[in-house]
Amino acid sequence: MSASAEPRRAQPPVVAGRVPDFFIAGHAKCGTTALYEMLLAHPRIFMPKLKEPLYFATDLRLRFQRPAAGPLPTELADYLRLFEPAAPEQLIGEASSSYLWSRDAAANIAALAPQAKIIGILREPASFLRSLHLQLLQNHIESEKDLRTALELEPERRQGRKIPPRSTRPQALLYSERVQYVDQLERYERAFPSEQILILIYDDFRADNEATVRRVLRFLELDDSIEVRAREANPTVHMRSQQMDELVHRFSVGRGPASRAVKAAVKALTPQRVRRSALQAARQKFVLGPPRPAEQELMGELRLRFRPEVERLSEHLGRDLVSLWGYDRLD
């Protein structure tokens, strides 16, 4: 096909404000928060304090908004306002770890910011789903503490049944859809040129934070010689007691006459910062704890289940993830 016959990409709409130069598109529990915090330290990068704006994931809008989270932008003007503090010489970016999983985000981003660069991080499927399940329990999106049972509930939940009453994002409970990595990458490859996409592997990031961040800075065409400090953010934790968690939650939101009365009395006597710190401390001490060892039998079953996807991803990326992730040693 001649150059003149090549299809032209649609021009982005004219907007009042700067649009992001890059996106950390996901996945959750793969180092996206640590990468976000490490990039924030670069003087030529601006990223808003609101991590996870989720503006472009129109298929994953919250069923209802968590009171403590604050409103997420649903209008373009509100979204662009997040980036107004950026200096003219800074690149601007944002990190929403559901963009890679979203079916809408790639096309939506390309429509507004076709020049943007996309950064994704992929993790071995079984360990990813285990860590994600623990995170969803912590965030009250999930209530089923047993991962095997949670996976078995997918058909029911796909029909809108067996959804936890406090779940703000029930789509997240469809665990198997989260590891359809090649389909997710292909959505971005259809929307962006290959040179605008960087896919990282979680194992590399864990092994050498600094080298991975420098690789990202080179991808963004920024100085990678500055000091880079390793970070670990959003560590995986175990929910010790859902009953205690519910008690802390009821007190924090004032659910029920007794809780509302106690909360009103405490609110009158203590500043909001002190109340919030006390609740966080109580949750850390009584509700959350170190994760238990993985159930090896289930991990083996999941790896057998997702081996075709890992083989497909290895071929797609031109990297032997089958060996890296131990899928060549499965019985």
C-alpha positions, 0 to 999 in steps of 0.5 A: 500500500502506498503512503498516500493510500494508508488510512489516516488516524482520526484527529483528536477533538479540540479540548481546553487543557492539556491531555496526558502524555502517558498512561500507566495502564495496569495491571493492579497488584503488579507494581503500578503504584510503586512505579507511579510513586517513583516517576513522581520524583522526576522533575520533568513528570507531573502526575495528579494526586488522584491515582486511578481516575478511571476516566477512560474506562467507561465500561467499569464505572462504579456502581456507587461511589465509596464515601471516602474516595471522593468523586471520580471525574466523569466529565472531560473538563473535570478530568483535565482539571487534574493536570492544571498544576503541571508546569509547561516543561513537564510531561503529564501522566496518570495511572489507572490500573484498570485501563489494561483490563477495560474493553473501552479504555484503549479506544477512548484514550486514542480518541483524545490523546493519540500521541500518548504512550502506554505502559503496562505491567503483566504478572504470572496469572496464578500469583496475580489472581491470588494477590488481586483476590486479597486486594478485593477483599481489603477493598470490600469489592469481594467478600468470599475469603476462599479464592477457589470458591470466588473463582467458582462464583464467576458464572453466577456473578456474570449474571449479576448474582452473588454480588457482595452488598458493599461491592463498588465494582462487581465487574472486578469479580470476573477473575478469569477475564483479568488474565486474558493478556493478549486480548488486552494488549491487542486492543492497545495495538489496534489503537496505538503504534507499537513504538508508543507501547511499553510492556513490562514484566512484574518479575523484572520490576521486582528484581530491579526497581531502578533498572525498570524505572530507568527503562520507562524514563528512556521510553518517555524520552526523559533523562534517566540519569537522575537518582531513582529510589526503590519503592514498595507500595500497596503490599498484599495483605490478608483479611484477618476478620471480616466481622471486625472489618465490618465493625470498623466500617460501620463506625466510620460511616455511622451505620445504625443508630448506636454507631451514628450516635457514637460517631457524632460524639467522637466527631464533635471532640476530635479533628477529622485527621485524628479520627481517620488516623485512629480508624486506619490504625485499628484496621491495620491492627485488628483487621489486616495482617500478613498474607497466608502461604498460597494454597499450592494445589490451587496454584497448580490448578490455575497454572494448568488452566492458564498455560495456553494463555501464557504460551500465547503471550510468550509468542506475542511478546517474543519472550519465554514467559513459559520458563520464567513463570515455571509453566514448563515444569507443570505436571 
